[in-house]
Amino acid sequence: MPKVLDRPGVDDEPFESVDWQGRAVDCSGCAHAALRARGLCQLGHACVADRYAKRIERFFDWNPTVANEALEHPYFEVRAIAARHADVFLLERMLGDPDETVRWSAVQRLPGSSLEKLANDPHREVRIRVALRLPPGSLPRMIDDPDYYVRVQVAKRLPLSLLSRMANDSDDQVRMAVARRLEAPALLSMVRDPDPAVRAIVAQRLPPGLLDRLIQDADWRVRYEVAQRLPPRDLGALLADPEEAVAAVARARLMPRPTGESTKQFQVLEGCN
């Protein structure tokens, strides 16, 4: 028997039981009368004929075995939710569905090798999900996607050997994703990025011996990151940095640490600050 809420239908009270065309739902002519007789559907709560998505979802949660026969339903919500439960081998045809909700529902379950045909889908939500599931080796075709967030997802999964191709992307969010993964020496190409947030990430990830390229960065946040990681012998220029927070970090790193009995006193003082 299906799991019924303690207060069945309370969460649906504001909504009438009407179908996707706005007509009152009539159980008398429903093709699933046998399920109703077994308590496997419930008007106003778990119903495939209802236009309310949560009621449709409950219906298929209770009756996943009937999902295959609903893949051609005229209402897109029914097709999209049925695609979550239907046999996977039937979902390939859903990639051509006229509604993007149905297409990305199918994308969630199909193997990555089946998704290449949707790399140029007209809807960004579909392409985002394709970028999340496409095999990394097939992602280069999406490097120039017109939507920045699709490209962000590509940058997160693209093979490292190809990632430098996105280092000059027009969007700072994409370049930030690139900077979080790109390795030196390729990462050096981003030390002059126009966005300080990108350069700060570069400063966090470059090997300390290469950070001298950012000592004179125009943004104090970048210099602050440099001051935390630069080899102590190279900190001289930052000791007099015009931004006190940067200079303070540089001075603190050059300050000799107390030893022996004075260490305990120093730790106590640190805890008080």
C-alpha positions as CSV (number, residue, x, y, z in Angstrom):
1,M,0.0,0.0,0.0
2,P,1.2,3.5,-0.7
3,K,2.4,5.7,2.1
4,V,-0.3,8.3,2.8
5,L,0.4,11.5,4.6
6,D,-0.9,11.8,8.2
7,R,-3.2,14.5,7.0
8,P,-3.8,13.5,3.3
9,G,-4.4,16.4,0.9
10,V,-3.7,19.2,3.4
11,D,-0.8,20.4,1.4
12,D,-3.0,20.6,-1.7
13,E,-6.0,22.4,-0.3
14,P,-5.5,25.7,-2.1
15,F,-5.7,23.9,-5.5
16,E,-8.8,22.5,-7.2
17,S,-8.7,19.1,-8.8
18,V,-8.6,20.2,-12.5
19,D,-6.8,18.7,-15.5
20,W,-4.2,20.4,-17.7
21,Q,-6.9,22.0,-19.7
22,G,-8.7,23.4,-16.7
23,R,-11.6,20.9,-16.6
24,A,-12.7,19.3,-13.3
25,V,-11.1,15.9,-12.9
26,D,-13.6,13.1,-13.3
27,C,-12.5,9.7,-11.8
28,S,-15.4,7.9,-13.4
29,G,-13.8,7.8,-16.8
30,C,-10.2,7.3,-15.7
31,A,-8.1,4.6,-17.3
32,H,-6.6,3.9,-13.9
33,A,-9.8,3.0,-12.1
34,A,-8.2,-0.3,-11.0
35,L,-5.5,1.5,-9.2
36,R,-8.0,3.7,-7.5
37,A,-9.9,0.6,-6.3
38,R,-6.6,-0.6,-4.7
39,G,-5.9,2.8,-3.0
40,L,-3.0,3.5,-5.4
41,C,-4.3,6.9,-6.4
42,Q,-6.3,9.6,-4.6
43,L,-8.2,12.5,-6.1
44,G,-6.7,15.8,-5.1
45,H,-3.5,14.2,-3.7
46,A,-2.0,11.6,-6.1
47,C,-3.5,11.8,-9.5
48,V,-2.1,11.6,-13.0
49,A,-5.0,13.5,-14.5
50,D,-4.4,16.5,-12.3
51,R,-2.5,19.5,-13.6
52,Y,-0.7,20.1,-10.3
53,A,2.8,18.7,-10.6
54,K,3.1,17.4,-7.0
55,R,-0.1,15.3,-7.4
56,I,1.3,13.8,-10.6
57,E,4.6,13.1,-8.9
58,R,2.9,11.3,-6.1
59,F,0.9,9.2,-8.5
60,F,4.1,8.0,-10.2
61,D,5.9,7.5,-6.9
62,W,3.1,5.1,-6.0
63,N,2.8,3.6,-9.4
64,P,6.1,3.7,-11.2
65,T,5.3,0.7,-13.4
66,V,2.7,2.7,-15.4
67,A,5.2,5.4,-16.3
68,N,6.1,3.9,-19.7
69,E,2.6,4.3,-21.0
70,A,2.5,8.0,-20.0
71,L,5.5,9.1,-22.1
72,E,3.2,10.3,-24.9
73,H,0.7,12.2,-22.7
74,P,-0.3,15.6,-24.1
75,Y,0.6,17.4,-20.8
76,F,4.3,18.1,-20.5
77,E,4.4,17.7,-16.7
78,V,3.1,14.2,-17.0
79,R,5.7,13.3,-19.6
80,A,8.5,15.0,-17.6
81,I,7.6,13.2,-14.4
82,A,7.0,9.9,-16.1
83,A,10.5,10.1,-17.6
84,R,11.9,9.8,-14.1
85,H,10.4,6.4,-13.7
86,A,10.1,5.0,-17.2
87,D,12.4,2.3,-18.6
88,V,15.7,3.9,-19.6
89,F,15.7,2.3,-23.0
90,L,12.5,4.3,-23.8
91,L,14.0,7.7,-23.0
92,E,16.1,8.2,-26.1
93,R,13.0,9.3,-28.0
94,M,12.3,11.9,-25.3
95,L,15.3,13.9,-26.3
96,G,13.3,15.3,-29.2
97,D,10.3,16.3,-27.0
98,P,9.0,19.8,-27.8
99,D,9.2,20.8,-24.1
100,E,12.5,21.5,-22.5
101,T,11.3,20.2,-19.1
102,V,10.8,16.8,-20.6
103,R,14.1,16.9,-22.4
104,W,16.2,17.7,-19.3
105,S,14.2,15.1,-17.3
106,A,15.3,12.5,-19.8
107,V,18.9,13.9,-19.7
108,Q,19.1,13.2,-16.0
109,R,18.9,9.4,-16.5
110,L,20.3,8.7,-19.9
111,P,23.9,7.6,-20.3
112,G,26.3,10.3,-21.2
113,S,27.0,8.9,-24.7
114,S,23.4,9.6,-25.6
115,L,23.5,13.3,-24.8
116,E,25.7,14.7,-27.5
117,K,22.8,15.5,-29.7
118,L,21.5,18.0,-27.0
119,A,24.8,19.9,-26.7
120,N,23.2,22.6,-28.9
121,D,19.7,22.4,-27.4
122,P,18.0,25.8,-27.7
123,H,17.2,25.9,-23.9
124,R,20.0,26.7,-21.4
125,E,18.6,24.4,-18.7
126,V,18.9,21.4,-20.9
127,R,22.5,22.4,-22.0
128,I,23.4,22.9,-18.3
129,R,22.4,19.3,-17.5
130,V,24.2,18.0,-20.6
131,A,27.4,19.8,-19.5
132,L,27.0,18.1,-16.1
133,R,26.7,14.6,-17.5
134,L,28.5,14.6,-20.9
135,P,31.7,12.5,-20.9
136,P,34.6,15.0,-20.3
137,G,36.1,14.1,-23.7
138,S,33.0,15.3,-25.4
139,L,32.8,18.7,-23.6
140,P,35.1,20.7,-26.0
141,R,32.1,21.2,-28.3
142,M,30.5,23.2,-25.5
143,I,33.4,25.5,-24.8
144,D,31.9,28.4,-26.8
145,D,28.3,27.9,-25.5
146,P,26.4,31.3,-25.6
147,D,25.4,30.9,-21.9
148,Y,28.0,31.7,-19.3
149,Y,26.7,29.2,-16.7
150,V,26.9,26.3,-19.3
151,R,30.5,27.3,-19.8
152,V,31.1,27.4,-16.0
153,Q,30.0,23.7,-15.9
154,V,32.2,22.9,-18.9
155,A,35.2,24.6,-17.2
156,K,34.6,22.4,-14.1
157,R,34.8,19.2,-16.0
158,L,36.9,19.8,-19.1
159,P,40.1,17.7,-19.3
160,L,43.0,19.7,-17.9
161,S,44.9,19.4,-21.1
162,L,42.2,21.5,-22.8
163,L,41.3,23.9,-20.0
164,S,43.7,26.7,-21.0
165,R,41.4,27.2,-24.1
166,M,38.9,28.8,-21.6
167,A,41.4,31.1,-19.8
168,N,40.3,34.1,-21.8
169,D,36.6,33.5,-21.6
170,S,34.6,36.8,-21.7
171,D,32.8,36.0,-18.4
172,D,34.6,36.3,-15.0
173,Q,32.7,33.4,-13.4
174,V,34.0,31.1,-16.1
175,R,37.6,32.3,-15.7
176,M,37.3,31.9,-12.0
177,A,36.3,28.2,-12.6
178,V,39.3,27.9,-14.9
179,A,41.6,29.4,-12.3
180,R,40.5,27.0,-9.6
181,R,41.6,24.0,-11.8
182,L,44.4,25.1,-14.1
183,E,47.8,24.0,-13.1
184,A,51.2,25.8,-13.4
185,P,52.8,26.7,-15.7
186,A,49.5,27.2,-17.7
187,L,48.1,29.1,-14.7
188,L,50.7,31.8,-15.2
189,S,48.7,33.0,-18.2
190,M,46.0,34.3,-15.9
191,V,48.2,36.6,-13.6
192,R,47.1,39.6,-15.7
193,D,43.4,38.7,-15.8
194,P,41.3,41.9,-15.8
195,D,39.2,40.7,-12.8
196,P,41.0,40.9,-9.4
197,A,38.8,38.0,-8.1
198,V,40.3,35.8,-10.7
199,R,43.8,37.0,-9.9
200,A,43.2,36.3,-6.2
201,I,42.5,32.7,-7.0
202,V,45.6,32.5,-9.1
203,A,47.6,33.9,-6.1
204,Q,46.1,31.2,-3.9
205,R,47.2,28.4,-6.3
206,L,50.4,29.4,-7.9
207,P,53.5,27.7,-6.4
208,P,55.1,30.2,-3.9
209,G,58.2,30.6,-6.1
210,L,56.1,32.1,-8.9
211,L,54.1,34.6,-6.9
212,D,56.6,37.4,-7.4
213,R,54.6,38.2,-10.6
214,L,51.8,39.5,-8.4
215,I,53.7,41.5,-5.8
216,Q,52.8,44.7,-7.5
217,D,49.2,43.8,-8.4
218,A,46.9,46.8,-8.4
219,D,44.3,45.2,-6.1
220,W,45.2,44.8,-2.4
221,R,43.2,41.6,-2.1
222,V,45.5,39.9,-4.6
223,R,48.6,41.3,-2.7
224,Y,47.1,40.0,0.5
225,E,47.0,36.5,-0.9
226,V,50.5,36.9,-2.1
227,A,51.7,38.1,1.3
228,Q,50.4,34.9,2.9
229,R,52.2,32.6,0.6
230,L,55.3,34.3,-0.8
231,P,58.6,32.9,0.4
232,P,59.7,35.0,3.4
233,R,62.9,36.1,1.7
234,D,60.8,37.9,-1.0
235,L,58.4,39.7,1.3
236,G,60.4,43.0,1.5
237,A,58.3,44.9,-1.0
238,L,55.1,44.1,0.9
239,L,56.4,45.2,4.3
240,A,55.6,48.8,3.3
241,D,52.5,48.0,1.2
242,P,50.1,51.0,1.2
243,E,47.3,48.7,2.4
244,E,47.9,48.0,6.1
245,A,46.3,44.6,6.1
246,V,48.8,43.4,3.5
247,A,51.8,44.9,5.3
248,A,50.6,43.4,8.6
249,V,50.5,39.9,7.1
250,A,54.0,40.4,5.7
251,R,55.4,41.6,9.0
252,A,53.7,38.8,10.9
253,R,55.3,36.2,8.7
254,L,58.8,37.7,9.3
255,M,58.3,37.9,13.1
256,P,60.3,35.3,14.9
257,R,58.2,32.8,16.8
258,P,58.9,32.4,20.5
259,T,60.4,29.2,21.8
260,G,60.5,27.3,25.1
261,E,58.7,28.7,28.1
262,S,57.8,32.0,26.3
263,T,55.8,29.9,23.8
264,K,53.1,29.3,26.3
265,Q,52.9,33.0,27.2
266,F,52.7,33.8,23.4
267,Q,49.9,31.3,22.9
268,V,48.0,32.9,25.8
269,L,48.4,36.3,24.3
270,E,47.3,35.1,20.9
271,G,44.2,33.6,22.5
272,C,43.3,37.0,24.0
273,N,43.4,38.8,20.7
